[in-house]
Amino acid sequence: MVVESIFACGIGSGARATGGHATHRVLVYLDDGVMTREETGATKQTIEFKRGDVRWRPASGAYVAENTSTRPIRILEIDLKGP
């Protein structure tokens, strides 16, 4: 499955993935920006990216992601299914 996610800017406007993601994903950043990501029981990470960056995101548990940039950002999320 391929989804374009749009993250509004500002504290409190983040995405909560309470069930996490059961599949590995490839993320393609469509805008420049900065986000934070915090998994349950882990330290908050700051993620800086440029338009066109591609990153691997392994399957994970629950987390909260927030756009700390000054404008909305778009991410193309590609879920990878198993064999």
C-alpha positions in Angstrom: 0.0 0.0 0.0 1.2 3.5 -0.8 -0.1 6.5 1.2 0.7 10.2 1.1 0.6 11.5 4.7 0.3 15.2 5.4 1.5 16.5 8.7 0.3 19.9 9.9 2.9 22.0 11.8 3.0 22.8 15.5 3.1 21.0 18.8 0.0 18.8 19.4 -0.7 18.3 15.7 1.2 15.0 15.5 0.2 11.5 14.4 -0.4 8.8 17.0 0.1 5.3 15.8 -1.3 3.5 18.8 -0.9 0.1 17.2 2.4 0.8 15.5 3.1 -0.6 12.1 3.2 -4.4 11.4 5.1 -4.0 8.2 8.4 -2.4 7.2 8.1 0.8 5.3 10.0 3.1 2.9 9.5 6.8 3.5 9.9 9.3 0.7 10.0 12.9 2.0 8.2 15.3 -0.4 9.2 18.5 1.5 12.1 19.8 3.6 11.4 19.6 7.3 12.0 18.5 10.9 10.0 16.0 12.9 10.2 14.3 16.2 9.3 10.6 16.7 8.9 8.9 20.1 8.2 5.2 20.5 6.7 4.0 23.7 9.5 3.6 26.3 12.1 5.2 24.1 13.9 8.5 23.8 12.4 11.1 21.5 14.3 11.3 18.2 14.7 14.5 16.0 14.5 13.7 12.3 15.7 16.3 9.8 15.1 15.7 6.1 15.2 17.3 2.6 12.8 16.9 -0.2 13.7 13.7 -2.0 15.3 11.9 1.0 14.4 8.2 1.2 14.5 6.3 4.5 13.8 2.8 5.8 11.5 2.4 8.7 11.3 -1.1 10.2 8.0 -2.4 11.6 7.5 -0.9 15.1 5.3 -0.5 18.1 3.2 2.5 19.1 4.7 5.9 18.6 3.9 9.6 18.3 5.3 11.7 15.4 5.2 15.5 15.3 6.1 18.0 12.6 8.2 20.7 14.3 8.7 22.6 11.1 7.1 26.0 10.3 4.9 24.6 7.5 3.0 21.3 6.7 5.1 18.4 5.3 4.2 15.5 3.0 5.6 12.0 3.3 5.0 9.2 0.8 4.8 6.0 2.9 5.2 2.7 1.1 4.2 -0.4 3.2 6.3 -3.5 2.2 4.4 -6.8 2.5 6.1 -10.1 3.4 6.8 -12.9 0.9 
